[in-house]
Amino acid sequence: MNYEETMHWLMHFPVFQPKNVIHGKARMDLNTIRALLAYLGNPQDACSYIHIAGTNGKGSCAAYLNSILTQTSMHIGFFTSPHLFDWKEQIQVDNQWIDPLSLAELATQVRNIAKEHDLHPSMYEVTCAIAFLYFQHKQCDLVILEVGLGGDVDATNVVSHTVCALITAIGLDHTELLGHTLSEITSHKVGIIKPHCDVIVYPQTQEVLEVVASQCQQRDAKMYIVPSIQADTKDLSGQSFHGYHTQLLGTYQVQNAMMAITTAQILQTKGYPIASADIHRGIKMTIWPCRFEIIQKDPIRIVDGSHNVQGVYQLKKSLETYFKAEKITFVMGVLEDKDYEVMIDILGPISSCFYTITPPNPRALDAQTLAHIIQSKGHPAIVSSLDQIVDQTRSISSIVCFFGSLYYVGQVRNKICMRQFR
């Protein structure tokens, strides 16, 4: 396959839907990915990993770590999902997306092996296989590996050389697959902990910490709970804390940064060539789009990928921190399996109006349905679409915050940023 044929092949996989797993129409286990990788020569065994699981903050922690480690002389792999702008951004080495030629060659190899052995991997499993082959080819010294969903049976959990495992903030999300309590959900997340690795844990409830501690004890892994911190100073240019500075604005980002700092310091003790200056510079240079990102300042436009209750609580906290008592116009687009009614209840008191859109995903909640629910709670709601929303909100002089599914906020970001440079 050439690049165009590869992208056509990848884009025509069925979209993952949790309800298919629940009803037995799809599998969620490691059997297929393990078989596929075995036929490919187990490329995942060629590298060492920093594996990251959690409900919220996985991507931000990964981005901070990638920024720190790419300051060094090491070759650093980076795997994250879903993509915001381009499929290739999910697989990076040394801050460079996988190139089209390599993608086409590796995808062809994966497709041919799967066909030869009558395997039927999902798009996510195919993506993981391509990533492992690419990291092996690039001879990465370390790979930052973000879990897609859960942990124990996520397709990334086929690695064995885990140096550090990070457990970020745990909340109630994907409850239909992972369980309805924090301890049940955490029991899946801690599946990434491998024997004798170091485990860095976000400060959170005792219920979560007990599950992590139990898994660490079983795996003879050392557990580090990152201390709870707050920014010393913050404004719209960034936040300073403990002698570090980050340009990421979300109030939760200093805690995610501390997760990355702690991990980097542990790697230092293991002999990895990381200088203190690399850590400071990496934190300062980290960019992570669509996470409480102000993409326009006059008037203010914010894009935020908060797509669950825990994330929306943090979104509200950040808005109230930076904009005090101002009322916000929200543009909301969510998937139907999210707890969107609670999200509306959280943001309703600080809203002036809601616009609703349908994200480009088969699991999306219809914009009309969402608007009716918002209206039933006593808030104004206007139905819109991805094609219309930027123009519809252009004349609003107050703050507009686009939030919800990452499947749409990245597209909105592109539309607004492109408009500014016309």
C-alpha positions as CSV (number, residue, x, y, z in Angstrom):
1,M,0.0,0.0,0.0
2,N,1.1,3.6,-0.6
3,Y,0.2,6.3,1.9
4,E,-3.1,7.2,0.4
5,E,-4.1,3.5,0.3
6,T,-2.9,3.1,3.9
7,M,-5.1,5.9,5.2
8,H,-8.1,4.6,3.3
9,W,-7.6,1.2,4.9
10,L,-7.2,2.6,8.4
11,M,-10.2,4.9,8.1
12,H,-12.5,2.1,7.2
13,F,-12.2,0.0,10.3
14,P,-15.3,-0.1,12.5
15,V,-15.3,2.5,15.2
16,F,-14.9,1.0,18.7
17,Q,-18.2,1.0,20.6
18,P,-18.4,-0.3,24.3
19,K,-21.9,-1.6,23.8
20,N,-20.6,-4.1,21.3
21,V,-18.2,-5.5,23.9
22,I,-21.0,-5.6,26.5
23,H,-23.3,-7.5,24.0
24,G,-20.7,-9.9,22.9
25,K,-20.4,-8.5,19.4
26,A,-16.8,-7.4,19.9
27,R,-13.9,-8.7,22.1
28,M,-11.7,-6.7,24.4
29,D,-8.8,-8.9,25.3
30,L,-5.1,-9.3,24.4
31,N,-5.4,-12.5,22.4
32,T,-5.4,-10.9,18.9
33,I,-2.8,-8.3,19.5
34,R,-0.5,-10.9,21.1
35,A,-0.9,-13.2,18.2
36,L,-0.3,-10.4,15.7
37,L,2.8,-9.2,17.4
38,A,4.2,-12.7,17.8
39,Y,3.9,-13.2,14.0
40,L,5.7,-9.8,13.6
41,G,8.6,-11.0,15.8
42,N,7.4,-9.3,19.1
43,P,8.7,-5.8,18.3
44,Q,7.3,-4.5,21.6
45,D,10.1,-6.4,23.4
46,A,12.8,-4.3,21.8
47,C,12.2,-1.2,23.9
48,S,11.7,0.0,27.5
49,Y,8.6,1.8,28.5
50,I,7.0,4.4,30.6
51,H,3.4,3.2,30.7
52,I,0.6,5.6,31.7
53,A,-3.0,4.7,32.7
54,G,-5.7,6.7,34.4
55,T,-9.0,8.4,33.8
56,N,-7.8,12.0,33.3
57,G,-4.4,13.5,32.8
58,K,-2.8,10.6,30.9
59,G,-2.1,12.7,27.8
60,S,-0.9,15.7,29.7
61,C,1.6,13.6,31.8
62,A,2.8,11.9,28.6
63,A,3.2,15.3,26.9
64,Y,5.2,16.7,29.9
65,L,7.4,13.6,29.9
66,N,7.9,13.7,26.2
67,S,9.0,17.3,26.4
68,I,11.5,16.5,29.2
69,L,13.0,13.4,27.7
70,T,13.4,14.9,24.2
71,Q,15.7,17.5,25.7
72,T,18.2,14.7,26.3
73,S,20.4,12.8,23.9
74,M,18.1,9.8,24.0
75,H,15.8,8.6,21.3
76,I,12.2,8.9,22.7
77,G,9.1,7.2,21.4
78,F,5.7,8.6,22.1
79,F,2.3,6.9,21.6
80,T,-1.0,8.6,22.3
81,S,-4.6,8.4,21.2
82,P,-6.9,9.6,19.9
83,H,-5.4,12.0,17.4
84,L,-6.6,15.6,17.2
85,F,-5.5,16.7,13.8
86,D,-3.7,14.0,11.9
87,W,-3.6,10.2,12.4
88,K,0.2,10.3,12.2
89,E,0.5,12.3,15.4
90,Q,-0.3,9.2,17.5
91,I,3.2,7.7,16.8
92,Q,6.2,10.0,17.3
93,V,9.9,9.6,17.8
94,D,12.0,12.6,19.0
95,N,9.0,14.9,18.5
96,Q,8.5,13.9,14.9
97,W,5.4,12.2,13.6
98,I,5.8,8.9,11.8
99,D,6.5,9.7,8.2
100,P,4.1,8.7,5.5
101,L,6.5,6.2,3.8
102,S,7.2,4.4,7.1
103,L,3.6,4.3,7.9
104,A,2.6,2.8,4.6
105,E,5.4,0.2,4.8
106,L,4.6,-0.9,8.3
107,A,0.9,-0.8,7.8
108,T,1.3,-3.1,4.8
109,Q,3.4,-5.5,6.8
110,V,0.8,-5.6,9.6
111,R,-2.1,-6.0,7.1
112,N,-0.4,-8.8,5.2
113,I,0.5,-10.7,8.4
114,A,-3.0,-10.4,9.8
115,K,-4.5,-11.6,6.5
116,E,-2.0,-14.5,6.2
117,H,-2.9,-15.8,9.7
118,D,-6.6,-15.0,9.5
119,L,-6.4,-12.4,12.3
120,H,-9.0,-9.6,12.6
121,P,-7.4,-6.8,14.6
122,S,-9.2,-3.6,15.5
123,M,-7.9,-0.3,14.2
124,Y,-6.4,0.4,17.6
125,E,-4.6,-2.9,17.7
126,V,-3.3,-2.2,14.2
127,T,-2.1,1.2,15.4
128,C,-0.3,-0.3,18.4
129,A,1.4,-2.9,16.1
130,I,2.6,-0.2,13.7
131,A,3.9,1.9,16.7
132,F,5.8,-1.0,18.2
133,L,7.4,-1.8,14.8
134,Y,8.3,1.8,14.3
135,F,9.8,2.2,17.8
136,Q,11.9,-0.9,17.3
137,H,13.1,0.4,13.9
138,K,14.1,3.7,15.4
139,Q,15.9,2.0,18.3
140,C,14.2,4.1,20.9
141,D,15.9,4.3,24.3
142,L,12.5,4.8,26.1
143,V,8.9,4.9,24.9
144,I,6.1,6.8,26.5
145,L,3.1,4.7,26.1
146,E,-0.4,6.0,26.9
147,V,-3.2,3.5,27.6
148,G,-6.3,3.9,25.4
149,L,-8.9,2.5,27.7
150,G,-8.6,0.7,31.1
151,G,-5.2,-0.9,31.5
152,D,-5.2,-4.7,32.0
153,V,-6.7,-5.6,28.6
154,D,-5.7,-2.5,26.7
155,A,-3.7,-3.3,23.6
156,T,-0.7,-1.4,24.9
157,N,-0.5,-3.9,27.8
158,V,1.6,-6.4,25.9
159,V,4.9,-4.8,26.9
160,S,7.1,-6.4,29.5
161,H,10.1,-4.0,29.9
162,T,8.2,-1.3,31.9
163,V,10.6,1.0,33.8
164,C,7.9,3.2,35.3
165,A,4.1,2.9,35.4
166,L,2.1,6.1,36.0
167,I,-1.4,6.0,37.5
168,T,-3.1,9.4,36.9
169,A,-6.3,10.7,38.4
170,I,-9.0,8.0,38.6
171,G,-12.7,8.9,38.1
172,L,-15.9,7.3,37.0
173,D,-15.7,6.8,33.2
174,H,-16.3,3.9,30.9
175,T,-18.2,2.4,33.8
176,E,-20.1,-0.1,31.6
177,L,-16.7,-1.7,30.9
178,L,-14.6,-1.0,33.9
179,G,-17.0,-1.0,36.9
180,H,-19.1,1.4,38.8
181,T,-16.8,2.1,41.8
182,L,-13.4,3.8,41.9
183,S,-11.8,0.6,43.3
184,E,-13.3,-1.5,40.4
185,I,-12.0,0.9,37.8
186,T,-8.6,1.2,39.5
187,S,-8.3,-2.6,39.5
188,H,-8.2,-2.5,35.7
189,K,-5.8,0.5,35.5
190,V,-3.2,-1.1,37.7
191,G,-2.9,-4.0,35.3
192,I,-0.1,-2.1,33.6
193,I,2.1,-2.5,36.7
194,K,4.9,-5.0,36.0
195,P,7.1,-6.8,38.4
196,H,9.8,-4.6,40.0
197,C,8.9,-1.4,38.1
198,D,8.5,2.0,39.8
199,V,4.9,3.2,40.1
200,I,4.2,7.0,40.3
201,V,0.7,7.8,41.5
202,Y,-1.4,10.9,41.3
203,P,-2.6,12.1,44.8
204,Q,-6.2,10.8,45.2
205,T,-8.7,9.0,47.3
206,Q,-7.7,6.3,49.8
207,E,-10.0,3.9,47.9
208,V,-7.8,4.2,44.8
209,L,-4.5,4.3,46.7
210,E,-5.3,1.0,48.5
211,V,-5.9,-0.8,45.2
212,V,-2.6,0.6,43.7
213,A,-0.7,-0.3,46.9
214,S,-2.0,-3.9,46.8
215,Q,-1.0,-4.4,43.2
216,C,2.5,-2.9,43.9
217,Q,2.9,-5.3,46.8
218,Q,1.9,-8.3,44.6
219,R,4.4,-7.2,41.9
220,D,7.2,-6.2,44.2
221,A,6.9,-2.7,42.7
222,K,7.9,0.5,44.5
223,M,5.1,3.0,44.9
224,Y,5.6,6.8,44.9
225,I,2.6,9.0,45.7
226,V,3.2,12.5,44.3
227,P,2.6,15.2,46.8
228,S,-0.4,17.5,46.3
229,I,0.6,20.9,45.1
230,Q,-0.8,24.2,43.8
231,A,0.6,26.9,41.6
232,D,2.5,29.7,43.4
233,T,1.4,32.2,40.7
234,K,-0.8,31.9,37.7
235,D,-2.1,34.1,34.9
236,L,-3.0,33.7,31.2
237,S,0.7,33.4,30.3
238,G,1.1,30.2,32.5
239,Q,1.7,28.9,36.0
240,S,4.7,28.8,38.3
241,F,5.3,26.2,41.0
242,H,8.2,24.9,43.1
243,G,10.7,26.7,40.8
244,Y,9.2,25.4,37.6
245,H,7.0,27.2,35.0
246,T,4.4,25.7,32.6
247,Q,2.5,27.5,29.9
248,L,-0.4,25.0,30.3
249,L,-3.2,26.9,32.0
250,G,-5.5,24.3,33.6
251,T,-5.3,24.5,37.3
252,Y,-4.8,20.7,37.4
253,Q,-1.7,20.9,35.1
254,V,0.8,21.7,37.8
255,Q,-0.1,18.4,39.4
256,N,0.3,16.6,36.1
257,A,3.7,18.3,35.7
258,M,4.7,17.1,39.1
259,M,3.9,13.6,38.0
260,A,6.3,14.0,35.1
261,I,9.0,15.7,37.3
262,T,8.9,12.8,39.8
263,T,9.1,10.3,37.0
264,A,12.1,12.1,35.5
265,Q,13.9,12.2,38.9
266,I,13.3,8.5,39.4
267,L,14.8,7.9,35.9
268,Q,17.8,9.9,36.9
269,T,18.5,7.6,39.8
270,K,18.4,4.7,37.3
271,G,21.2,6.2,35.3
272,Y,19.2,7.7,32.4
273,P,21.0,10.8,31.1
274,I,18.6,13.5,32.3
275,A,19.9,16.8,33.7
276,S,17.9,19.0,36.1
277,A,18.0,21.7,33.3
278,D,16.3,19.2,31.0
279,I,13.4,18.8,33.4
280,H,13.0,22.6,33.9
281,R,13.2,23.3,30.2
282,G,10.9,20.4,29.3
283,I,8.2,21.5,31.6
284,K,8.5,25.1,30.3
285,M,8.3,24.0,26.7
286,T,5.4,21.6,27.0
287,I,2.5,22.2,24.6
288,W,-0.6,20.1,24.7
289,P,-3.5,21.3,22.5
290,C,-7.1,21.3,23.5
291,R,-6.5,21.1,27.3
292,F,-7.9,24.3,28.6
293,E,-6.2,26.0,25.7
294,I,-6.9,29.7,25.0
295,I,-6.7,29.9,21.2
296,Q,-7.9,33.4,20.9
297,K,-7.7,36.3,23.3
298,D,-9.9,39.1,21.9
299,P,-12.5,37.9,22.5
300,I,-11.4,34.8,24.5
301,R,-12.0,31.4,23.0
302,I,-11.1,28.3,24.9
303,V,-11.0,24.7,23.7
304,D,-11.0,21.9,26.3
305,G,-11.2,18.1,25.8
306,S,-13.0,17.5,29.1
307,H,-15.3,14.6,28.3
308,N,-16.3,13.1,31.7
309,V,-17.5,14.4,35.0
310,Q,-14.1,14.6,36.7
311,G,-12.7,16.6,33.7
312,V,-15.7,19.0,33.7
313,Y,-15.2,19.7,37.4
314,Q,-11.7,20.7,36.6
315,L,-12.8,22.8,33.7
316,K,-15.2,24.7,35.9
317,K,-12.5,25.2,38.5
318,S,-10.1,26.6,35.9
319,L,-12.7,28.9,34.5
320,E,-13.6,30.3,37.9
321,T,-9.9,30.7,38.7
322,Y,-9.1,32.8,35.7
323,F,-12.4,34.5,34.9
324,K,-14.0,34.9,38.4
325,A,-17.7,35.6,38.2
326,E,-17.9,35.9,34.4
327,K,-20.7,34.0,32.6
328,I,-19.5,31.6,29.9
329,T,-21.0,30.6,26.6
330,F,-20.4,26.9,26.3
331,V,-20.3,24.8,23.1
332,M,-20.9,21.2,24.1
333,G,-20.6,18.0,22.1
334,V,-20.4,14.6,23.9
335,L,-20.7,10.9,23.3
336,E,-23.9,9.2,24.4
337,D,-22.2,7.0,26.9
338,K,-21.0,9.9,29.0
339,D,-22.7,11.3,32.1
340,Y,-23.7,14.5,30.3
341,E,-26.5,15.4,32.6
342,V,-24.1,15.8,35.5
343,M,-21.8,17.8,33.3
344,I,-24.6,20.2,32.5
345,D,-25.4,20.5,36.2
346,I,-21.8,21.4,36.9
347,L,-21.4,24.1,34.3
348,G,-25.0,25.4,34.3
349,P,-24.5,27.9,37.1
350,I,-21.6,29.7,35.3
351,S,-23.2,29.5,31.9
352,S,-24.9,32.3,29.9
353,C,-26.0,29.9,27.1
354,F,-25.2,26.5,25.5
355,Y,-24.7,25.6,21.9
356,T,-24.9,21.9,21.1
357,I,-23.2,20.0,18.3
358,T,-23.0,16.3,17.3
359,P,-19.4,15.1,17.4
360,P,-18.2,13.1,14.3
361,N,-18.4,9.7,16.0
362,P,-21.0,6.9,15.8
363,R,-21.3,7.0,19.6
364,A,-22.1,10.8,19.6
365,L,-25.2,12.2,21.4
366,D,-27.4,14.0,19.0
367,A,-27.2,17.8,19.3
368,Q,-31.0,18.2,19.3
369,T,-31.3,15.7,22.1
370,L,-28.6,17.4,24.1
371,A,-30.2,20.8,23.6
372,H,-33.6,19.5,24.9
373,I,-31.9,18.1,28.0
374,I,-30.1,21.4,28.7
375,Q,-33.4,23.3,28.2
376,S,-35.2,21.0,30.6
377,K,-32.7,22.0,33.2
378,G,-33.5,25.7,32.7
379,H,-30.6,26.8,30.5
380,P,-30.8,28.3,27.0
381,A,-29.6,26.0,24.4
382,I,-29.1,26.4,20.6
383,V,-28.6,23.5,18.2
384,S,-25.6,24.0,15.9
385,S,-23.1,21.9,13.9
386,L,-19.3,21.7,13.3
387,D,-19.8,23.6,10.0
388,Q,-21.8,26.4,11.6
389,I,-20.5,26.9,15.1
390,V,-17.5,29.1,14.5
391,D,-19.5,31.6,12.5
392,Q,-22.4,31.5,14.9
393,T,-20.2,32.4,17.9
394,R,-18.0,34.9,16.0
395,S,-20.1,37.9,17.1
396,I,-20.1,36.9,20.8
397,S,-17.9,39.3,22.7
398,S,-17.8,37.3,25.9
399,I,-15.9,34.1,26.7
400,V,-16.8,31.0,24.6
401,C,-15.6,27.6,25.8
402,F,-15.8,24.6,23.4
403,F,-15.6,21.4,25.4
404,G,-16.5,17.7,25.3
405,S,-15.4,15.1,22.9
406,L,-11.8,15.3,21.5
407,Y,-13.4,14.0,18.3
408,Y,-14.7,17.6,17.7
409,V,-12.7,20.1,19.7
410,G,-9.6,19.6,17.6
411,Q,-11.6,20.4,14.4
412,V,-13.0,23.6,16.1
413,R,-9.4,24.6,17.1
414,N,-8.3,24.3,13.5
415,K,-11.2,26.3,12.2
416,I,-10.7,29.2,14.6
417,C,-6.9,29.2,14.2
418,M,-7.1,29.2,10.4
419,R,-9.6,32.0,10.5
420,Q,-7.2,34.2,12.5
421,F,-4.5,34.0,9.9
422,R,-6.6,34.7,6.9
